[in-house]
Amino acid sequence: MSRKCLLEISVETVETAMAAERGGADRIELCGNLSMGGITPGAELLRTVRAQVRIPIFSMVRPRAGDFAYSSAEFAEMKRAISAAKESGINGMVLGMLTKDGRVDRRRTLELTELARPLPVTYHRAFDEVADLHQALEDVIQSGAKRILTSGGAESALEGAGALAKLIEAAGARIVIVPGAGISGANITEAARRTRAREFHSGLSAALPYGSTEYQKFEAEVRKLAEQIARISQTQPEFRS
């Protein structure tokens, strides 16, 4: 029996969330302002998307664009965002914090993952800013997060495929490594072959710019990814149990 790989799509509107679901996405990462890397979505957007889609929704928890070393006030804002997302019926959180010297802020990340419980936390691409990815892996595991969204420290997941494969091997069953950055229908099969990942993340920015209202095209691009992932699950030996 094959083990299904999962596809997560990042969106910033109700319409793109619905298009992602129609296209076959398994999970949505809901953000505000994706052109700036994604920030915490507003409460109204959270509630509206939750009412319109049935697949799991993970909410970005990021108080601002820029670096990932947050002030006490910003940390308090992240806590409020987690509570609001839980009240909206969201299925998980996406967040990341670094210390001023560029390491995973394990203590405060742990505090946020505890607040998010029982919902799972994905540690986002702040991970790619650290100097030592393997130490960061251990720090994130200790923080209680369930997933790491990463490009392996490279500009794209395909460029970082070698590092991603090593992270996946080191992580074992302790945490899920989710390749993201530049994933598309044109390269996801190669990314899967080289990394052996089981979950993948895409914003499809290479196919459609953020803010595009071409929802049918967005749906079609998601469908291409979903179809490729279905084939990967069924045909590649490393994805069969």
N, C-alpha and C positions, 0 to 999 in steps of 0.2 A: 504494500500500500504506500502511495506517495504522501509526503508531508507537504502541505500547501505553503508556499511562500506568500508573504503579505505585502501589500502596496499601500503606503501612506502618501497622501497628497496634501500639500499645504495650500490653503485658500484664505481669502480675506473678505469674501462677500457671501451672501446667502446663495446667489445665483451660481457661483463657482463651486460652492459646497454641493449643491444639488446636481450640478453637472458631473462632479467627481463621483458622486454616488451612482448616477446613471451609467457612467463609464466603467464602473466595476471596481472602484477603490474600496479597500477593506477598512480604511481608517482615514480620518481627516485631522490635520493639524490646523487649527483655526487661529489666525493671527490678525493683528491690525498692521497696516502699512508695510507690506512685504517688500516694497521698493527700498526700505531702510533695513531690511533683514528680519522684519517681524517684531512687533511689540504686542503687549497685552491687548486683546480685543475688548471693545466696550461691552458692558453688561447686556445691552439691548441686542447686540449682534449675537452674543452667546445664546440668549434665550430664543431668538428667532431661528437661528440655525438648528438648535436642538429640536425645535418644534417641526422643522421641515425635513430633517434627514434621520434615518434609522441607524446608520452605521456608527461605530464609536467616534467620538470627537475628543481630541486632546487639545487643550487650550494653552497657547503661549502665555508664559508669565515673565514678562520683561518690561520693566517700567520705562525704558527709553532706549533709543539707538545708541551706538557707541560702544565703549568698553564694558566689561562685565564685572568691574569692581564697584560695588554699590554702597551708597551711604546708608546710615541708619534709617533715614526717612524713606529711602527707596526700598530698603529691606522691609520696612513696615508696609509699604505699598504693595509689595509682592505678597505678603501674608494676606492682605485684604483681597487681593485678586484671586488667590487660591480659594478663600472662603466663598467669594461671589461665584466662582466657577462651579464649585461643589453644589451650591444652592441652585444653579441653573441646570443641573443634571448632566454635567460634563463627565466624561469617562476617564480622563487622565490629564496630567499637567506636563508641560515642556518648559524647562528652566535651566539655568546654569549661572554659577557665580564663581569668580576668581578672586584671589587675594591681590593686593597691590603689587606683589612681586611675581604675579602671573602663574600661580598655582591654583589648583582646585580648592575652593573655599569649603572644605569638608564639613566644618562645624555648622556653618549657616545653611549649607545645602541639606544637611541632615535634619536641621530644624524645619525646613520647608517640606521635606519628604514626610516627616512625621505629621505635619499639619495636613498634608494632602491625603493621608491614609483614610480609608482603604484604597484610594485611587493610586494607580501607578504613576511614577514620574520618569520622564525621559530627560536625560541631561543633554542639552543641545550643543551646537557647534562652538560654544565657548571652549569646549574640549580641544578644538583644533588650534587654540591660541597658546597652549602650554608647550614647554620645551621638551618635556619627557612624557610621551604619550603612555608608556607602560606604567609609570608611576601614577599618572592621572587616572588610568584605568582602575588601579587598586584604590585610589582615593574615592572615585565615584562609586565603586562597589561598596566601600565602607559607608558612604553617605546614604545608602538605602535605595538609590535609583534602580529602576528595572531595565532601562535601555540607555544607550548612548547613540546619539545622532552625530555622525562624523564623516569627514572626507579622508580620514587618515592623515590629517595635517596638510593636505595638498589643496590645490585650487579646485580640483574636482575629485569625485569618488574614483573615477577611472584612473586618474593620475596617482591617486593614493591607494590603489588596489593592493599593492604589496604590503603596505603598512596595515591596511584593513584586514588582510588575511592573517597577519601575525596577531593583531588584536583579537580577532575572533577565536583563534587557537588558544591564546592566553586566557580569554574570558571563559571558555568552556560553557558550562551550564549556569555560571554565576550571574551573568548579565547578557542582554541581547545587544549586539552591535548592529546598528542600522546605517548602512551606507547612504549618504546623501550628498548633493551638489553635482549638478550636471547630468543627472540620471534621466534618460529618455528612452523611447521605444527603439531608438537606433543603437543604443549601447548597453541596455540592461542585461542582455544575455551574456555579453562579454564580462560585465561587472560581476554577475553571478558566478560565472565560471572561475574568475580569478580570485574572488573573495570567499566564495561558498557561504555568503550571507543568506539569511532566510527572510529578512524583512528589508524593504527598500523604501526610500523617501524621495519624492520629486515635487518640485514646484512648477516644472515645465516652463520656466522662464526663457529657456532657449527657443522653445516653440512659440510661445505667446508672451508678450511683455506684461509685467504686472499692471493691472488696471484695465486690461483688455475686456471688452464686452462681447467678444466672439465666443459665446458660451457653447455653441454647437461644436466649434473647432476644439475648444478645451475638452469637452466630453470625448471627442474623437481621439485626441491625444492620450487621454487617460485610458481609453479603451485599448489603444495600441500597447500601452504598458501592461495593462491587466492581461491581455492575451499572451504577451511574451512571458509574463510571470506564470501563467497557467501552463504553458509549454515547459518552462524550466522545471516546475514542480513535477511534471509527469515524465520527463525524458532524461534529465541529468541524474546520474547515479548518486551523487552526493546529496540529492534531495529526496531520496527514497529510503524508507525505513524497512 
